[in-house]
């Protein structure tokens, strides 16, 4: 009986950990990388446009 209760508590703790910390951390990381990618794309576009206009 004790083993079953501890197993259920362990599963609940693991699910809480995944949904409370790991998934939000992944979304925050992906959002950060997306913003960095957009800034890099804008920088490349600006350099390309300035390079073509200066000719």
N, C-alpha and C positions, 0 to 999 in steps of 0.2 A: 504493500500500500504506500509506504513512504517513498519507495523508488518511483512509483507512478506519479505521485504528487510532485516530486522533485523534477521528473522528466517534463511534466506539463509546465512547471514554473520555468524550467530552462528554455523550453520552446517559446513561451510567452516573452521571456527576457530577450531572446535572440530576435524575435519579430519586432519588439519595441526598439531594440538597438538599430535594426535595419531601417525601419520607417522613421525613426526620430533623428538619426545621425548620418547614416551612410547615404541614403537617397537624397536628402537635401544637400549634402556635401558634393555629391556628384553633379546635381543640377547647378549649384553655385560655381563649380569648376567649369562646367560646360558653358555657362553664361559668360564667365570671365574670359574664356578662350574665344568665344564668339565675338565679344567686344574687341579684344586684341586683334582678331582677324579682320574685323571691319575697319579698324583704325589703320592697320597695315595696308589694306586694299585701297583706302582713300589716299594714303601717302604715296603708294605706287602710282595711282591714277594722277595725282597732282604732279608728281615728278615727270610722268610721261607727257602730260599736257604742256607743262612748262618747257620741256625739252623740245617738243614739236613746234611750239610757238616761237621759240627763239631762233629758229632757222630762217 
